[in-house]
Amino acid sequence: MKIVYDKKVAMVMVSKDGCELKHLSKELRNDKEVVIAAAYNNGRSLIYASEELKNDREFLLSEIKKGYIDYKYIKDLNDNIKNDKEASIAAIISYKRDLFRSLGYDSKHDKDVILTQVKTHGYVNIPEDNLANKEIVHAIVMIDPSVIRLLDVNYKNDINFAKMVLEMHPSAMVFFPRQTLENPEINNLLYDESGYNRSTGYEKNGYNREWLNESGELKKIFSKSNRKFESKQDYINLVNEYLELKTSRKAFCEKNNIRLDEFNSLLADISVEDAGLKEEFNKSAQRSAEVYIHQRNKLIECIISGEKSIYEYAKKYSFKYKFHDLLKNCKSHELSEKLMLRLLDGIKSKEISPSDMINMTSDIKSSSRYEDAIKEYDNLMMSCKHNNNINKTYISSMHSLKNELAVYKAGFNKEKYLSSNPTVGKIVDGKFDMVQVTEEHIENAKKYLKLTGQYICNKTVMNITSKFATGQLNPEEVFKDYTEEQNHCIKELVEQQKEEKDDLNKDISEIQELNDKINSTVVKRSDKGIE
């Protein structure tokens, strides 16, 4: 084929087939415009460019950046360009990995080349010895945090390293171990004061500020409830209702058929997000504490004076006010002795049963309630033995009661009890009849014992179950009484506080009047020149 000298004809030829460059004149093969057009069509055509262009670094870099040079023909280029750092970076940027590998530049430990690789292609197979170079690792991680999964524990446990990464890439928390994420500095970096992730908007259990998970499902607070909750606002409305009623949490939970521990969890969640509600909760807690102290002090006075019998205390109040708490908070040693004698009289006269003693001396939340009661009872006996003012005949009564406590050690087994097909006797219209014990009677008995803080064991459950079965205890009346009593006590305390406030305001007014008289007298004496 004849050599072509016409540039216009040459441009048409190389645009159709870049390798036609070999049929052009020397001048045209040295023409950058013509060679670029040929390379654009076929990267192989550069082997037919003039030697001058093959040695032109700037020209070759430009072509590499454009991606026009085919890695298969890199061997035909100038050796200098093959070992050129900038050429290697240009090959990476143009997404010519094969070309990059064909270049001879030793880039294994070159930070700039490595970071260009990571920035352009994500993490690539970089020699492991680079992972020991902190400068390179830090730079790589800031571009592609997924590299963290390949690092050793020294990096992952480094709090400063974690802070540096998570400030820019909060989502990289998935690559760090739990112990690092639980560090207070890291936790504050990832989560706001309400506990929500600053990046995702979700808290640690997977719910957002509207209490919805990623599937749009509402957080479930209560395992059972009389209400239906379809949004976070429904939960907030429930809490506002509780605050408006100014009742106890326990009474409110009973009314709405929700568990107290779950309701406390709801209050904790809401108080974290709403400072106003948190203040209201604190006021409510303070009010509850004031109610408790007021009721306790009044109960001590009533027991000592005989207004309330020790039997009445044991049955109705011991679940909330333990006897050692009453003793400890008597205003004098003389009063504590009188209170102890009231208890000893109750034990001696059999007013106090063994189960009453367990209720009076052990915490309802304790997992070893029987053992706790025995220990506390032994302490009471020891105190009585060393008190010369207490008649020793009381000690023998206490020993007798302790022996009777043994039958209350066995736990209750509902399945075993029901399998015996239990019945209890009941008189109906003057006739004796047998009543079948049902599971409902048992559940009411356990609920009653729990509500009144009494000890739950085989003997107490069977005793209370028989009372529900025979109608001696009515579920509706029994469970309603405790709520009303609590509300009555709160109302009584509010009225007392109001009276105290009125008395205080009266005292302040009298003091102010006295100050005014004193100031008036001082002014008059001053006008008369009297010192």
Secondary structure, DSSP 4 states (H G I P E B T S, - for coil): -PPB--HHHHHHHHHH-GGGGGGB-HHHHT-HHHHHHHHHH-GGGGGGS-HHHHT-HHHHHHHHHHT-S-GGGGGGS-HHHHT-HHHHHHHHHTT-HHHHHHS----TT-HHHHHHHHHHHSS----GGGGG-HHHHHHHHHH-GGGGGGS-HHHHT-HHHHHHHHHH-GGGGGGS-HHHHTSHHHHHHHB-TTSBBTTT--BTTS--TTSB-TT-PBP---SS-SS---SHHHHHHHHHHHHHHT--HHHHHHHHT--HHHHHHHHHHHHHH-HHHHHHHHHHHHHHHHHHHHHHHHHHHHHHHTSS-HHHIIIIITTTS-HHHHHHT-SSHHHHHHHHHHHHHHHHTT-S-HHHHHHHHS-TT-TTHHHHHHHHHHHHHHHHHT-TTS-THHHHHHHHHHHHGGGG-SPP-HHHHHHT--EEEEEETTEEEEEE--HHHHHHHHHHHHHTT---SHHHHHHHHHHHHHTSS-HHHHHHHHHHHHHHHHHHHHHHHHHHHHHHHHHHHHHHHHHHHHHHHHHHHHHTT--
